[in-house]
Amino acid sequence: MLFRSVPGLTLSLTGLSLAVNTTGGPVAAINGVAVNLPSGPYFRVAGHGSVGLANPSASLSGDFVFEPRDADSNPGNGYEEVAVGVANVAFAFSEGAQTLVNVTQGSGVLVFRPSGLAGQMSAQASIAVPGFSLSGIHTVALNTSATAYNSTVNVNGTSLALNLGAGPYLKVSSTGSTASPTATLQVQGTVLRGNFEFERKTTASSQTLVTIAMSAASVDLGPSGGSLVRVTGGSGLLLLSGAGIAGDASATVTLAVPGVTSSGTFRLRLNTRTSAVNETVTVGGSPVTVNVVAGPYVRVDATSASLAFLGINLSGNFSFEQRTSVAGQTLVTVEASNVAFGFGNGMVSATNGTAFLAFSSGGVAGSGSVTVAVQAFGAGFSRTFDWSFNTLSSATTHQFNIGSTLRDLSLAGGPYFRLDSGPTPVGFDVSVGPLTVAMSGRVVLVIATSSRPLPEPR
């Protein structure tokens, strides 16, 4: 039979049955024996068994119905095929002895060709690594040859159009349906929505894992039913191993925090592992590198970006992450670095700032430090200032356990944007006409948008 000559393929079947009908009509009985054959013509061999693949490496078990077919109406010229109707197909993507992705209930068509095996199936798919779940409409695509296969195949009375790009590959695609427009991938409590394509790969460092190509991905950061940071249009790659999932994707970000806007280049990054990941794998013929720091986290990173509130535009690097406070409140925190801003028509400029912020449904509050340079009254100075702000009218008290550190945000009600030189006096000279007056003291610069008393220096 043809499948014996298909490269890189093994076939094992049991419980074989044969059905032949060369006529154009159904046959109920032959010589008084009931056969109940549907209309022909066809030659079918059916059985249960497994198909082993060398590249990509996989073993597919299930129920198979084989039908030889002439691919070009020229029998015997080497272009013959065997179409195979398949049902109850199951296989797994594994890392050594550990199963990463299970595929079951596969139903569709395979085609044995002299150059390889091609096919497509609908199926059920699940992630076997604890802490993750997958839902959607799942489709299996297979092509073991280096040439594309585009043909409509009729087998066991059913026609299916196959449009398969050049291989070799065995992929599982998860997409949405009419009821739910996207597939969902739950990563330890965070739900990613989009289209996902799973494929078993070996990295440049010889690690076997499953790649998950994401497209049209979205995620909401914030309390349930109240997104504060909306990520859309995500496109990138996740790596699934027995240790967890790590990945990186480009994305568009929209804030839903009153009075706060942002712009810049954003990356969705996640790592459920406690170690850093730096792996390169070939996807679509090109090398792709996933390089993320140790986790666990699901966050959005923005470099050379801007964040604006209270009339101040901050430029710098910002990392957004959903966290639960010590009090049990779900918020989005922001780690800010290399921050710069200015106000007062050039009188005050700030650089090299760092801060820890918290987004809530009411606004943003945060604190940190920044290098402030002041040029006024013919004098100037530069030093590190404490930096705090609160766009909410009420006092803010949030505490977060981040690793072994307790981060505390206890700020008076606003709105205000405050720079404080601290208790150590700042010395500077002020020119008054022909005189130069030496002055020193604590310098507090505040931008406030209300008439309420400002917070006292601490």
Phi, psi and omega in degrees: 000163185300320188295342177294332183262002179286124184293142174067030184224138172235150184222132178227124183228150175226162176060044185289145173226152183240136175226128181227134174211109180268000181267169180269003182232169179289153178235117183276324184207152175233120182051041176083359179260124180293127178237330176050056179271132175290172182302144179257198006270146176195164174224113188235138171238125183239149177182174177253141180178208183217150175243122179260134180245139177272318181213107002288151182287119181193161175226119182251122176252152178165195178255132188232139173236115185263135175223114174296145177214146176270120188284340186221021179059030178223079185303140173085005181265007177096000180254027179279155182224163170239114177274141185230115170281132185236148177211155178056034181285140178221142172201175182218149166263125186232159172242097188064234180274354184264124177283133179256316181225132176254136175237128182222169175056036178290136181216127181171222186224138167241151178231119175274123179236161176303332183269349181157196184241133178227153179178173180211142182215149162273153186198174168255141181224145178212153176268127185272350181280129182302144177097359183227149175216156185223136174219152180150193174260123189248134180230134178259130176237135185222133171206113182269354182259167181272007179243148179291158177228119180227105184197155172262125187246133175249123179214137179055033177084005182237136178256142178217128177276124179252125176231090189242126177290169180300144181255202008272143176196158169223109188238151172239118180255134178242121181228183181269185180224183178298320180288324180226108191293349179224156168284160178234139176236112181267122183245094177046053174099342177258131184260119172263133177244143180157204175249134185230136179235119185258136179207136178281129185222164172243128184280174178297336178266014176070023174269132176271129180205184178246125174273145176234102177279124181255144171215152181050037184277147177218156177205145177251130175251130181139185181294156179303127180078006182212071183300133175259325177234118182254120180254127180224165175065026182292134179217121182177203188226135171248150176242122180252123175226180178295340180275346180140199181240137174222146180186178187207137181210145170286154184197165172252138184237135175233131179267143175240045179249124184304129175077009183236132176233161179213159174205159178142194178256125187242145175232131171273121181233143177212151176202113178272357180271158178270002178240156178293156179233129176217092184229145176242132181221149180273123179230123181062029178086358181236145178287135177234131181251132171251116183228100183228150181285170182300147181252203009269146176192157163231116188212169175241124179253136177232126178247147183048046183250180177227149177223124187234137174197155180054030178079003180252132178254114179267131172249146181157205180248135185225137179236116184261132181212136177283131179220158173253126182288169177303327180279359177090012180268132178272119181226178172245122176263156181228122171266120182248138178218160179052041185276141175223147175197173177203161174199175180075034178054043177089358179291327182233126174230143183231139181219168174056039182273148171230149180200159174238120186243158172228125173271137171226178179293346180263339182158211183225143175220148180187174180206162179176208178220156184201149176276120185248132174245127181244131175232107182202151176055035178074012181227168179199159175201165179216133176195173180279130179247149164286149189224127179215155181200155178203118179271354179272152178282340181263156176296150183241129176225105179229138174231139182228134172271111180242104188064234178262009184251136173264113179265126185244129173238095177241104189228143177294159179297150182244210009272142177200162176225115196233136173238129186226123181287345179092176187290339179286123185300145174258127179260135178202157180258140178239128178273124176237098186061230180280357186261151172242120184253124177277128181230154174210156179159181177277131182251123177236120178248126185226133167252119182233149181243019177216169181266005181290154179303142179278154178298140179287151175300145178255000000 
